[in-house]
Structure formats: structure tokens, C-alpha cells
Amino acid sequence: MNRVYNFSAGPSMLPEAVLQKAADEMLCQGNSGMSVMEMSHRSADYEAIIQGAEALLRKLMNIPDTYKVLFLQGGASSQFAMMPLNLMQKGKADFVITGQWAKKAAQEAAKYGVANHVASSADKVFSYIPELDPKTFDPDADYFHITYNNTIYGTRYTELPDTGNVPLIADISSNILSEPIDVSKFGMLYAGAQKNMGPAGLTVVIIREDLLGHAKDITPTMFNYQIHADNGSMYNTPPTYAIYICKLVLEWLDEMGGIEAMYEINKKKAKILYDYLDSSSMFHGTVVPKDRSLMNVPFVTDSEELNAKFIKEAKAAGFVNLKGHRSVGGMRASIYNAMPVEGVEKLVAFMKEFEKNN
Ligand SMILES: *Cc1c(COP(=O)(O)O)cnc(C)c1O
């Protein structure tokens, strides 16, 4: 069975070298005599894994010592509740509504306080990042939330809002490790691992220490950042195998030259695809050029029938999971770190051929 080029938005492709290493170590990891899945999370063997993962993430993302790194569960979606529970001391936060994930973060926060919508791009199916005017920001907000890369709609911020003393928080589920991010500009960053870091089941939170310790009394113990920070992400059993695979992905990224090197590759991949979309008379990108994501590339033809035919024929040719999200329609190619340049080149060659024949 040949492996396909998998353009899934998430869970998504993992580097083949990582899967191979995991396969080699499946029955026996190091000198432990057991699989990582069978290890006590309190064992020395496992401690080396979780601590190694954290150290590598800190190195690759240049995370300052004043930030905690937490390995949690519950997906990015649990963060939508954890943020207001832990951070809403004054009871209000600002949100930029750039898609469904941003909307969900705001909706969940509204259960615990006031969720102010400072701007939205809903008027044009979230095909752009709205202009932000700091005069409309609440200087008393507990946090200001953005979705850095919008997985469904294929937009990303190229400029961050200046929120002054209000902690800026970003959902980086689909762009973590894909481009340099200045952690020190943020109060908190979070990501579900299944897009660009590893398998589903692991959620990474990077939080500035001064934001810890203010959780509401009603906060469930497992939803309290302070508890996880105080216990080195080991208050309960962490997602041990997902963290192990994440560590292998981080090692792979480090060997590739780190985030700067990966960013160059990602820009190259995105350019190949967008250049073709801009020149094609059949396929069109759906996003305003200046706000185009490097990771998720939605595109359409002018006909539903043609879209369906393309997705079907692409699948048969080994380019899978190209169907767009139901709210946008058409196609979406997610080209995360693990997608090689060659995968995008071959996809574009296939699209050209399809255009010629239809
Ligand atoms: C996938 C995704 C989510 C949801 O993540 P879960 O881990 O499934 O909860 C949230 N935000 C963004 C930007 C995503 O891409």
C-alpha cells in the first residue's frame, strides 16, 4: 500500500520519519523494555520524554522563562472555557470574529462574562482579516482573543493588534511551528496538537506566569491552569503517547533547521499553490490575497459538479482529503509542515492536467 498525499485539515499528515521511528520503537522504547504506551507517567523513562518535549518546544519557539508550558487534554475547544474561567477577573474580554473557532471562543466566554466582538469578517464568509482600530478595544478587558490562523477559511494575521496592557491570546492550533511567533507579545498561546504537532489528544498551552492563580472559585480542578503548572502537567495522567509523538515531531523539526527553515519551506509551498490559483481560469482562491494562510488553502471552481469531479479524481490519483469545509464548499488543501514541497508540486501538476481536460 502506497502512502498518499494527505491534505486533511486535521488530524493531518505526520512526517514519515516520525512514523518510522515510532514504529521502530513500538515494542520497546530505548532500554525500557516496553512501549511508551505501557510506561508509568511517573517513571524516569517517561520523565525524559515529557521534559525533552518541553525543552525542545522552548528551544524551537524561543519561549521565555517567564512562561509555563502545559501539556493538557480536551483539545483547543476546552481552552475556550478554560480562558474565561482562569482569566476573567474583571469579567470581560475582547474577541475578533474571524471564523467558527473565534466565534466558539467568544460564545463560551459569554457564559462567564461579557464577550465583546471588536470586529468580524462574517459579512464576506470570513474571507479576510478585519482592520482593527485600537480605539475600539476595551482597555479594561481581561484578555484580547484572536484566532491567528483560520483553519476553515484559510486566513491568517500578518500583523498583530496592539492591545497595550491587555494580554493578547491567540489560538495557534493550525499555525504553531509553521512560522516564527514572538511569544513575548502574548499573554497566552494554545494549540490542539493534531494539525502541526502530533496526534489528537494533546493540547499545548503556553502561558505567562503572572496570568496564573486567578481562577474563579467554580473552576473545575482539571480546568485550572495553576494546578497543571504546579504539577508539571502531571496532576493526572497526561496523554503520554501523544506527547511522545510530539517530541519526535519536534526532533524532526529541529533537524530540519527549526522554525525559520520550516517557514521558508512553507512560504515556498504556499506560493506554488497560490501562484497557480492566480493564473488558473478554472480554480480560484477564496481569500483576499494579503490575508492568505500558509497552512490552509481553500479554492473553488465555478461549478459544484466540477468541484465534486475534481475531488473524486484527485483522490483516485493519491491526493486525499481535499474536500472543503461544509461552510465554504469547494476544496481546501492543508499544507502543514509534514507536507513535502513535492506533494504540493504534484498536486498543482494534477490540477493543471485536470484544467486542461475539463
Ligand atoms: C482544529 C481547531 C480547533 C479545534 O480543536 P480541537 O482540538 O478539536 O478542540 C480550534 N481552533 C483552531 C484554529 C483549529 O484549527
The ligand as an ORCA input file, in Angstrom:
! r2SCAN-3c Opt
* xyz 0 1
  C      -8.971     22.422     14.882
  C      -9.074     23.745     15.549
  C      -9.758     23.908     16.765
  C     -10.463     22.784     17.461
  O      -9.550     21.940     18.011
  P      -9.980     20.670     18.914
  O      -8.656     20.173     19.359
  O     -10.720     19.738     18.013
  O     -10.829     21.169     20.021
  C      -9.761     25.158     17.336
  N      -9.149     26.206     16.746
  C      -8.500     26.083     15.574
  C      -7.826     27.275     14.966
  C      -8.437     24.846     14.943
  O      -7.792     24.723     13.780
*
